[in-house]
Amino acid sequence: MHPGTIHTTHWFAFCRRKLRADVMAAFPTLGTDQVSVLVPGKEELNIVKLYAHRGDAVTVYVSGGNPILFEVEKNLYPTVYALWSYPDLLPAFTTWPPVLEKLVGGADLMLPGLVVPPAGLPQVQKGDLCAIALLGNRAPVAVGVAAMSTAEMLTSGLKGRGFSVLHTYQDHLWRSGDKSSPPSLAPLALDPPDLSEEKESVQADPALQGDLRRLTLEGEEENGEVQRMCGEKSLSEASEDPSVRGLNPDPTDSKTLQEQMDELVQRCFLHALKCQVRKADLPLLTSTFLGSHMLSCCPEGRQLDIKKSSYKKLSKFLQHMQQEQIIQVKELSKGVESIVAVDWKHPRITSFVIAEPSPTSQTIQEGSREQPYHPPDIKSLYCVPASMTLLFQESGHKKGSILEGGEVRTIIINYVKRNDLVDADNKNLVKLDPILCDCILEKNEQHTVMKLPWDSLLTRCLEKLQPVYQVTFPGQEPIVKKGRICPIDITLAQRASNKKVTVVRNLEAYGLDPCSVAAILQQRCQASATVTPAPGAKDSLQVQIQGNQVHHLSRLLLEEYQLPRKHIQGLEKAPKPGKKK
């Protein structure tokens, strides 16, 4: 939505009552209390008239600085800000994260882009108002109108235009608010399919002619299937495209499709054990091992499907690996198997060579390409204050000059030598002239301290300078800020329910998106994750995830993102092996 001419007027009480009545009529699932929160009685409400580029008149209702509702041709619609508070207000359909960029650009949502849950698509009729969310997060990112009924969608084989998109996260209407990001809301619990077989592999839905990939949420005991796409093609279309390496046999490989899949299963298994699983992760549910580790180790352009291997089931494959004495699997609870031991010195693990990097690292969008996350280069620097100007002016520096520690050392050494201040009897001592006395000595030392050792002189000088730091992200200009960079802070907290949660702050300073990190942790830890404003920090968010997840954070931040340990505090809070999280 693009803004045109804007006029703002204050509301009166009768306008509030009318708006509440219109909201209750448009959205009957909202209770009276919820409507009162959405359209408060005391907080200032504004009405904004705007005209879209096509000339459509749009009325926007603003509360607390954010647009909450908009009206077009007497039809009332919620904004994404309102839907983040009431995510179940509209029937919600799910699509893939890369699709968001196209929706923001003005595209409608096509049916091949839908993710189909095991419970099926929501039941809607043509013209019904719907919310659109991204896979892994229930917070809606768009509002649209269904172009056909659910029955017609399924009859079409999920082809064609599904929704006319009216408003999206990151459009001009969203920008008129506080520009906050979608909260991280865990998907609703779904009725689990047959756990004995469906948890083990990527399922096929012949009705949709698209492969469905299994994602398991262990912490919440949730199971869901999502339809895979390659770009804008369904997997069934992509498998016929010679440019896409899918499940089809490699034309240069004489092995059968089943033999190739056997090799891929074993490759992902060994890759996961060598690079991802640690002793502290054991015991590890076999379903989690598949969903969070093996699948993420699948080479780009390939698709792991155990049902297309000779093993057919994950449990049968793991039995073979147990017979080779690579792992030990036990049924710790009825019907649920876990990997309880791994022989990391087994020749098959030690000799395994990783030919391709793991695609699990966080990626960031740059145009239409995805770039792997690279940590910034962080330097501790020093700023010359007014009180130190005389000491540095001989070297051509003035108040506010930014220097590295090595430069400060060189300037001080040159100053001492140039002014012949090295003690003649003891070369380790420096005589203090009036400028050095004024710059580095305390008032009570002015008449008592006449000489200082070299190390003490340099240390005192650095302490008197103002600390600053420089952050340089790959391909960007350096950013210099006052003070010292705050480390990524990991803490454990106890909630009212007596459950532990892991809280992570200051991710933004290192170029990490809290929402992306929350989504990754939610999948890997198999626990619910939320993103909320960080208390006492302006424009900063914190990630909160259920349980003690410091081990997962350590692996993500240190091993995958390659952040220096000195910039992370709280890693010592990881649970000890064998201790319950």
N, C-alpha and C positions, 0 to 999 in steps of 0.2 A: 504494500500500500504506500502510495507516494503522496506527500502533503501538498495542498494548494493554499488557498487563502484561509486563515485561521482567525476566529473570533471567540473570545472567552467571556462567560458571564457567570455569576455566582448563583448557586441553587437556593431555592426557598423550600420550606418544609413540605408544601404540597407536591413539589416536584419529586422530592425523595419518596413520598408515599406512592406516587404514580409509578416511579421507576421500580420500586419494590414489587408493586402489583404486576408490572410488565415482566419482571424477572421470574416471578413465581408462575406466571402463565406460560412463559417460554420454556422454563426449566422446572417442571413439576417435581423432579426428584430432590430439589433443594428444600430443606426444612425452613421454617420461619426463622429460627436462630441463625442458620447459615446465610439466609438472605440479609438479615440484619447486620451480619459481619461484612458481607460483600458490599452492601449499601449502608454504611454506618449513619447513625442519626446525628452525631455531634461533629465528627471529623469533616473538614471542608471537602465539598464535592464540586467539581467544575464540569461544565459542558463545553465541549470544543466542537465547533463547526469547521469542517474542512471539505475540500473538493479534490477528488482524485483526478489524475491526468485525463481520464476518459470523460470527466465532467460529472461523475456520480457524486451526489451530496452524501456526506458521511457525518454522523453525529457520534462523538466519542465522549464517554463518561470517564472522568479521571478522579481517582481517590488515592490519597496518600502519595501523590506524585506519579502514580502509574495509571495508564489507561486500563480499565477493567472490563468495559463493555463498549461495543460500537454498534451503530444502527444504520442499516442501509435499506431504503424503501420499506420502512416500518418493520423490518425484521431485525431482531436483537441477537447479537453474537457475542460470545465471551472472547477476551484476548488471552494470549498465552499466560499473562500474569495472573489472570483469574483462574485459569485451568491448573496452574501450578499449586494453587490452594485447594482446588476441587478437581483432581485429575479424573474422577469418575463421573463428571457432570455430563459428558457426551460419550456415545459409543466410540471406542478408541481402536484405531488400526495401527499396525506397526510396520515400519519400513527400515531400510538399512541406513546407517549414518552418512555414507557418501551421497545419498539422495538429497539430504537437507540443502546442500549448496545449490542444487538445481531448483528446489522449491523456492528458496529465497530469491533466486534469479527470475522467478515468474512462471516456472513450469507447473503444470498440473501433475498430480500423482497418478502414474500408470499402474495398472494392476500387476504386471510382472514384478514390480518393486515391492509388493506386499510380502510380509513375513507371516506365514500361516501357523498359528498355535495349534497344539494337538486337540484343543476343545473346539476348533473351528473358528471361522470369522464371526464377528458380531453380526447380529441380525438387524439390517437396516433396509429402508425402502428408498427408492429413487427420490432425491431431493432432501433427504434427512441430513441434518447437521452432524458432523463427525470431527473427532480429534485425531491427530496423527502424531505418533510418538516414534522414537528411534529404538532399535533393538537394544535391550539391556537397561532401559530407563523408561519408566512409565510416565514421566513428565512430558506432556504434549509439547510439540514444537511447531504445530500448524493447526489451522482450523479450515475445514473445507466442507463442500456439499457433495454427497454421494451422486455419481453420474448414473448409477444403476443400483438395483437391489442386490442383496447378498446372493439370492438365488441366481440372478442373472450373471453375477460375477463368476460363480462356480460353473454355470452352464457355458460361459465363454472360455473356460479353461484359463481364467485369470489373464485375459488379453484385452488390450484396449485401455481407454481412459477410465480411471476409477473415481477420481475426486477432482472437483474444481476447487482449487485452493484460493481462499480469500485473504488469509493473514498468516504470517509466519514469524517465528523467532528470528531476529536480526533484520526485519523489514523496518520501514520508516515508522510504523505505528509503535513497534517495540522500542525503537530508538527515542521516542518521545517520553518514555519512562526512565527508570533508573538504570536501564541497560544491564540488568542482572542476568546471569546465566541460569539455565534450567536446573532445578534441584535434582539430586540423584535419588530417584524413587524406585525401589525394587519392584520388579514385575509382580503381578498378582499370582498367588499360588494357583497352580493348575492341577486338574485331576491327573495323577501320574499314570502313565501307561504301564503295561506289563514290565516290571522292573527286571525280570529275569533275562529278557532278551533285548528290549528296546533301549535300555541304558547302555548297551554294549556297542552300538554301531550307529552309523548314519542311516536313517530310515528312508524308504522310498514311498511316495504317495502317488500311485498310478493315476489317480483322478486329476492331479495337478501337473503331472509329468515333470516334477521337479524334485531333486534330492533334498531331504530334510536332514539338517545336522543337529545332533544331540548336544544340548548344553545342560549340565547338571548343577544345581545349587545345593551343595551338601548341607551347609549350615542351616538352611531353611527347609531342607528336604523337598525342594521343588524340582520338577522336571519339565522341560519344554523342548519343543522342536522348532527349528527355524528354517525357512526355505533359503537355500543358497542361490546367489546370482553371480554372474561374471559380468561386471560392468552393468549394462542394461539388458543383458540376455539372461534368460532362465538357464539352469544347468542343462536342461534337455536340449535347448538351442545351442548352448556353448559347446556341448560335447560333439556336435556335428560341425563346429567351426574348426577348420584346420589350424587356425592361429591360436587356439586355446588348448593347452595341455591339460586335459581333464582325466577321465577314467579310461579313455580309449588307449589301446596299446600303443607304445612308441613304435612308429613305423620302422625305425632303425634297429629295434630290439626284436630278436627272434623268439623271445619268451612269450608265453600266453598272457592274457590279461590277469588271470589268477596268479600266475607266478610273479608277475610284476607287482601285484598287490601284496603278495606274501613278503616280497623284499621291502616294500614301502612300510608295511606294518612293523617289520623287524627294525628297519632303520629308525622310524619314529620312536620305537620302544627304547632302543639303545641311546638315541640322542637325548631323550627325556631323562633317562637315568644318569647319563654322563654330565648333563648341563643344568638340569632343573631340580631334580629330587635330591634332597639332603637327608642325612640321618635323622635330623630333628623333625622331618615331615612324617616319619613313620610312627605308628601305622597309618597307611594312606588308603582310603577307599579306592577300589579298583575303578569305579565309575569316575571318580575325581581324577585319577591318574590318566584315564582316557581323555576326559573332557578338558582338563586344565593343562595337561602336559603333553600327551602324545599328539593330540590334534594341533597344538600350537607349534610343534616341531615338524609338521608336514611341510616339505619344500613348496615354495611359491609356484602356483600353477598346477599343483597336484592335489588330489582329494582322497583323503583316507576313508576307506569303507571296508570294515572288517568282514562284512557279509559277502563281499566279492573276493575275499581271500579263501584259501583252503581251510582256514580255521573256523570260519563262519561266525564264531562267537568270541568275545573278549576272554571269557572264562577259559575256553579251550586253548586259546593262544597262550594265556598266562600259565596254564598247566604245563605246556611245552617248555616255557622258559624256566619253570620250576624244576622240571626234569633235567634241564641243563645246569641246574644249581646256580642260576643267576639271581633268582629271587625266591622268596618263600611267601606263600599265600595262605591265609587262614580265614575261617569264617568266625569273626569275633562276635557277631550277633546273628540271629537266625536269618538266613537268606541274604546276608550282606557280607561280601568278601573284602578283605583288605590285604595290601602288601605289608608284611610285618618285618621283612629283612631283605637287604640287597647286598650282594657280594660285589663291591665296587672294584675289587682286584681281579675279578673274573677276566680272562683274556679277551672275551668278546667286547667287554666294556672298555678295557684299557687300549685295545687296538682299534677301536672305532674312531674313524676320522670324520669330522664334520666338514662336508664339502660346501654347505651353504649356511649363511647366518640364520639364526632363528628369527622368524618373522613376528615374534611376540612383543618386540620393543614398541614403546609408544611412538606413534607417528603424528606429524603435524601437517596440516594442509598448506601447500604453497601452489596457488593456482589450482590446476587440476591434478597436480602430482602429489605424491606422498613422500615426505622426507623423514628419515629416522631421526630420533631425538639425539642431539649432541649437547653435552654439558657446556656451559659457558666457561670462558677463561676468567678467573677472578684474581685480581691483584690487590693487595693491601698497599695503600699509598699514604702520603702525608701532605698536608696543606700548611703553608707558611702563615702563621697568625701575625697580627700587628706587632706583638711583643717580641717577635723573632726577626723582624725585617732587617735590622741593622746587621745581624750575623750573616744573612744570605744575600744582601744587596751587592756585595763585592763580586759575587759569582753571577750577577745579572738577574737575580730573582727578586720578586717583590711580594707584597701581601697577596695571598690567594694562589700563589704558584703551587702547582701539584708536582710532587717529586716521589720517586721510588726510594726505598730504603738504601739501596746501593748508591744512589745519587747523593743522598744526605750524607752518607759516610764520606764520600769523596770530597764534598764541599767542605766539611768540617776539617778533614785532614789537610786540604790545601790551605784553608784559612790559618790553621795552626802553624804550618810550615812557612807560609808567606809572611806571617807576623812574628816569626822566630820565637814561638811559645813553648817549644819542646825544652824540658828541663835539662840543663847541661850536665848535671850530676847523675840524673836518672832518666834515661830515654823513655821509660814507661809512664812518666808523669808529664802533664801539660800544665803550664802556668796560665792562670786565668787573667785575661786583661779585662778592662771595664765592660766591654761589649759581652764577653762570655759570662761575666758575673751577673750582668743585668738579665741576660737571656735564660740562663739555666739554673742559677742559684736561688734558693728561697731567701726571703728577707733576713731571717735570723742567721743565715750563713754568709751574708755579704762581707762581713769583716773578720770572719774566722777561717773560711776555706780559701786558700790561696792556690792550691794545686789539686788536680784530679787525675786518676789513672785514665788511660785511653778508653778502656771499656766503659768506665763510669761516665766519662764525658759524652760518649756516643749514645749510651742508654738514656741519659738525662735529656739530651737533645731530642731524641725521638719521642720521649714522653711529653715534651713541651709542645711538639707539633700537633696539629689537629688531625685525627685519623679520618681518612676517606678511603673509598674502595672503587675499583673500576671493574665493571662487568662487560664482557664482550661475547656476544652470541655469534655463532658462525654466520658469516655473510652480512653482519650488521656493524654499525658504527659503535665504538665503545661508549658506555654510559658510566659517568662518574657521579657518585653519591657521597654525602657526608656520613660520618660515623663508620661503624663496622657492620658488615653484612650479617644479618641474623641467620643463624643456621636453621636448617629444616628441623623442626622440633617435634619429636615423637614422645607422647605421654600416654599413660594408662589412666583411665578414670573408672570409677564405680558408679553405676547408674542406680536409680531408685529400685529397680527390679533386682538389684544385687548382681547384675551382670557386668562383666568387664567390657570396656570398649577401648579401642586404640584411636587416638586423636593425632592427626598430622597437620602441622601449620607451616606457613612460610614457603610453600611450594612455588608460588608465583615468582619469588625473587630469583629462582633458578630456571625460569622459563617453562615451568611445568603447569599444565592446566589441572586444577583440582578435580574438575568433573571427569576428565579423562583418566586421571590416576584412580579416582573412586571406582570407575567402571572396570578398570583392569583388576583392582584389588577385589572387587565384588565377585568377579569370575574366578580368580585364582584362589581366594580364601574361602569361597563358597559361603559367604556370609553377607548380610545386608550392609550397605554402605550409604551414607548420606553426606551431602555437602551443605554446610551452613556458614553464615558470617562468623568470622573469628572474633571472639569477645575482645574489646579494647583495641582492635586494629581496624583502621579505616580502609575500606575497599579491599579487604583481604578475606579469603575463604579458608575454611578448615575441612578436612576429610575425617569422618568418624566411621569406623567400621567395627562390627561386633566381634568381641573376643580379643585375645592377645595375638595380634598379627605382625609383630615386630620382625619375625623371621622373613615373612613374605616381603615386607618393606625393605629389609636389609638387602635381600636378593635383587629386588627391583631397582633400588637406588644405587647400590654399589656395583653390582655385577652388570646389569643391563644398561642403566643410564650412565654408568662410569663416573658418578659424582664422588669427589674426594671425601673420605671418612671424616675429615676435620670439619666439614660443613654440615654434618648430621649429628644431632645429639639425641640420646635416648635409645641407641641400639643395644645398650646393655640390659634393657628391660625385656629382652626376648625370653620366652619361657625356657626353663632348663629341660634337657631331654628327659622324657618320661613324665614330666609334670603336666597336669591338665591345664589347658588354656583358660 
